[in-house]
Amino acid sequence: MRQIKISALILVVALSMTNSSTTFAATTANPYGAAPVDPPTANEIILTLSHKSVVKKYRFDDLAKLKSSTITIHEPFVKKNQTFTVVSLKKLFASVGIDGSEIVQTKALNDYIYSNSAKSFLAADGYLAIKRNGQAIPYDQGGPIRIIFPNTSKWSTFLDPWNWSLMSISVK
Amino acid sequence: MPFWNQEQEFDRDIDIVQETRFRLSWGQKLLGALMLISLIAFGITTFVTSRQSISQAQILSKVEAPASSIIFTQRETLVYVARFSEWLAGSVDRRTVQIARALLAQRLNVIDADGTQVGSRLNPLFLASLRDSDQLLATAPSGILSDNLRSQFLTRSKPIIDSILLNSRALIESYQHAVDTQVRQQVVVRERGARINLGLLIWLIAINLILFFWVGYTTRNQYRRGRRAIREENRVLLQTREELILTQESLTHVQSLNQAKNEFISTVNHELRTPLTSIIGYIGLIRRKLEKESPIQEVEPLINTLHRNALGLLDLVEGMLSISHLDATDTGVNFAKIDLALNIENVLFVLEPSFLERNISIDFAASKDQFIIDGNYGQISQVFMNLISNAIKFSPPGGSISITLVRQVFESQIPFIELHISDQGIGIPSHDLPQLFTRFFRASNVVREQIPGTGLGLAIVQKIVLLHGGDISVTSELGHGTDFEIRLPEALSATDALIASRRDSVLQRSTSRVEGSSLSDITAIAHEIGGAIGFYTFIDEGRRILEISRDLAKKSVLADSDFHQAKNEVLSLLQSAQNRIENEDK
């Protein structure tokens, strides 16, 4: 009898855990999503940062090793609060010597391009997001890396610079 | 008819106030209430419609965001199809196609979050085509498509790509339609709100205009009525002023006539008295001569009549002279201390032949030096002379006359002396009593019985008593007698006179100070007054001042506490004065 009770308890806990994970999947999964994207190779470059003759190429692990922080913002596309692990654009710009007056061009995997002065990006306190809620950002949700701005930024509701699936940052 | 009627004036004042006061009719009040309700409704509908509707900029914003999403969705679809085609051509690997597909999925997901709800209307055929492409990709090997598989996947892919492109167009049109519908709804709501507000605004303006003209019209009429009432009031005031001037002139004229009359009477009487005295003297001489020598029986009655009439005429002249003189006399002229008992005894001595002749007894007993007044000796003598001689004249032979003197003393008042002269004569009809002191008035029974007299004696008596600060009254019963009561203030000692003068001045000064003060320091005033009251023991004056202070406190902004403090201080002083008086009495 006692074994039956323990079994029933385990079953209830298991069912509740199953329901929880299902709910999590429902809230995070893209209902229009496709089959999983093939994993990248170990040496796949996901960000190219270039300024004049200086070109820096980053794999995901390279980016993960940079000094990062976490910020929580109200994500303007899905209109929810989300926490991102970020690297500041200021630091990335400085690493290749991008000056404030130069025009910076960000480009996505789907060839979406946004251009503006470096000082505008910096004044807007832009960040490169490399994780969301501690996990890698899926492609069908703007990953693997994207540009975001905090709630206090002047570009928090100006959505053009919010470049999804970022591929490169260069100077025109 | 009196030209001044205070009650009518008061009523007219109320009429004027009512005429000139601004009033709204019930209709105007109703219209005002409607205007107020409309204004509130206007505010509410403006608020509600502003919450429901959107501005032009908001509409553009709402169009812009979905339009951008539509463009990007179309772009991502084409990119996906392009990558898919490139994969089929062996140009890119499968992962590149999968990434393009993921970005399309991201776009489709995000467009739902824009609030346009287009995702719920997503073309199921389009989504099915995408799923077909996903399955196709899943069956393919990773990396670049090999040549031997290319034709196979190309054949399978062609209908899928065609379906994606075809349904993509339908999807875009669906998006566009959804956005258009939403914007149209917003515009309709906005226009409806604008129409309601415009209607309410027109309604409000109309009500305001009606109310404005109505109130203006009413106000103009009220103003005109008020102006007419004021004009009428001015006319009445001018008329009243003219009447007052006329009355003043008449009064001045009457006064001058009265003065002329008095002067004339005085002159004439003086001119009459001189020859009358001479005539009476010569008549007396003739009578004495006739009595000694050879009296002629026929002449004696004529001489007696002549003598009696001459004496009557002299009485009349003397009376008129007296009253004329009294009219021009002020109080207090030639006043001195008079012992009333002594004065009455002197009068009785003069009249003794008269009452002895008629066997009338006089009942009078009063101690000297007990009844002292301040007065004019001659005038007071005339009072007793007139009253006692009247009593003798109207008493039957053998009758009696009672004369009493009593000293009356009341608390906090100057003592006075009460004098009664009572006879048992013919009495006075009750209907004649009110006019008894009128000049030249003679009681009806006296006239009927042809008792001689001038009708001036009692008028002179009353005038003299009033000049001495006293009063006179009479009670009489026809056929049983008459009683005259005279009350004269007793002469004060030097100390009493000083206190009396101080009493008057204290009351006068205290009253004027309290009445004229700003009442901010009534406590200090009351203390000063209370000190004077306590020192002089003016209990009644203190109470009077308290009453005045109480009235002023009610009418003014004086705090109750201030009045009570003043009242308590004064009452305390009054109480101590009262105690001192009682102790002295013991």
Contacts between the chains, C-beta under 8 A, distances in Angstrom:
chain1	res1	chain2	res2	distance
A	30	B	105	4.9
A	30	B	106	6.7
A	30	B	108	8.0
A	30	B	109	4.8
A	31	B	109	6.7
A	31	B	119	7.7
A	32	B	104	7.6
A	32	B	105	4.4
A	32	B	108	3.8
A	32	B	109	5.5
A	32	B	119	7.7
A	32	B	122	7.7
A	32	B	127	7.1
A	32	B	130	7.6
A	33	B	102	7.0
A	33	B	105	4.4
A	33	B	109	7.7
A	34	B	98	6.5
A	34	B	101	4.2
A	34	B	102	6.1
A	34	B	105	5.8
A	34	B	130	7.1
A	34	B	134	4.6
A	34	B	137	7.7
A	35	B	98	7.0
A	35	B	134	5.0
A	35	B	137	6.6
A	35	B	138	5.1
A	36	B	98	7.9
A	37	B	95	6.3
A	37	B	98	4.3
A	37	B	99	5.8
A	37	B	102	5.6
A	38	B	94	6.4
A	38	B	95	4.2
A	38	B	98	6.1
A	38	B	142	5.3
A	40	B	95	7.7
A	77	B	110	4.4
A	77	B	113	5.8
A	78	B	109	7.5
A	78	B	110	6.8
A	78	B	113	4.9
A	79	B	113	5.2
A	108	B	103	7.8
A	109	B	99	5.7
A	109	B	100	7.8
A	109	B	103	6.4
A	110	B	75	7.6
A	110	B	76	6.3
A	110	B	79	5.3
A	110	B	100	6.7
A	110	B	103	4.8
A	111	B	79	7.3
A	138	B	102	7.1
A	139	B	98	7.6
A	139	B	99	5.4
A	139	B	102	3.5
A	139	B	103	6.7
A	139	B	106	7.4
A	140	B	101	8.0
A	140	B	102	3.8
A	140	B	103	7.3
A	140	B	105	4.1
A	140	B	106	5.0
A	140	B	109	7.2
A	141	B	106	6.0
A	141	B	109	7.4
A	142	B	106	5.8
A	164	B	103	7.2
A	164	B	106	6.4
A	165	B	99	7.5
A	165	B	103	5.9
A	165	B	106	7.7
